[in-house]
Amino acid sequence: MPRNVSRQACATLLVVASCVGLAACRQDMHDNPRYEPLEYSAFFGDARASRTPVPGTVARGMLREDDHLYTGKVGGQLTNVFPMPVTAEVVERGRERFDVFCSPCHGRTGEGDGMVVQRGFRMPPSFHEERLRSAPVGYFFDVMTNGFGAMQDYAAQVPVADRWAIAAYLRALQLSRHATIDDVPADRRAALNQPAGAPAGQEP
C-alpha cells in the first residue's frame, strides 16, 4: 500500500511540476515586446505603431538614381543605348531569361507564336516587324518594367540587369533576320561556306 501511495504521489507531483513549468515558460512570450505593423500604440499621440518615414527616406536596395538604368530613358526619352557593355555573356543570359519568361507568348524566335498563343491566348506582335525593329532598346525595357496592352509587367519577376539582357537578346534576334555578309567580321567570312565542323579555310 505505501508503495502504491508513493507512486500516486510521484505522479501527482510530476503533473503539478509540469503545469508550473509550462506556466513559468509562458510569461507572455507569445506577445513579444515589439510593435507589429498597424498595431495600436499608446506611446504615440496618433496611436499608430507604424511611423511615417522621415522625408527623403529610401528603403535599402530601392535607390533609383540612374534613370537610364532603371527606366530605359535619358532626359525623359526612351534611349537606344544600353547602360552597360553588351557582351556575349550578357546576350546569352538574355536568351536564357527570354526562353523562360518571354517565349511562352512570343515564341523562341520572337514571331509571337508561343505555346500559350497556340492554345488560344492573344497573339503578340512579331519582334521582326518594322515598328519594333525600329524601336529603341529602352522601349523593350520599359514594356518589361511597366507592361503594355495585354502584357503584364515583369518588374517583380525579372531583375533590372536581366531585363536589359533580354533587350540585348531581342536586338540580336532582330539583327539575325537581316544580317548581310558585311556584318560578318572579315576574318570569319571564309568559314561561312564550310560544312559544320570543318576547319576554317578548308575547301568544302
PELIN-V241236 format. One record per pair of residues at least 24 apart in sequence whose C-alpha atoms are under 8 Angstrom apart, sorted by the first residue. I is the first residue (numbers start at 1). J is the second residue. If there is no record, write none. Layout:
i: (I/I)
j: (J/J)
//
This chain:
i: (69/70/71/71/71/71/72/72/72/72/72/73/78/78/78/78/79/79/79/79/80/80/80/81/81/81/82/82/82/86/90/90/91/91/91/91/91/92/93/93/93/94/94/94/94/94/94/94/94/95/95/95/97/97/98/98/109/110/110/127/127/128/128/133/133/137/137/137/140/141)
j: (160/160/138/141/142/145/137/138/139/141/142/138/136/137/138/139/136/137/138/139/136/137/138/136/137/138/137/138/164/168/165/168/165/166/168/169/172/169/162/165/166/162/163/164/165/166/167/168/169/165/166/169/162/166/166/169/173/170/173/170/174/174/177/171/174/167/168/171/167/167)
//
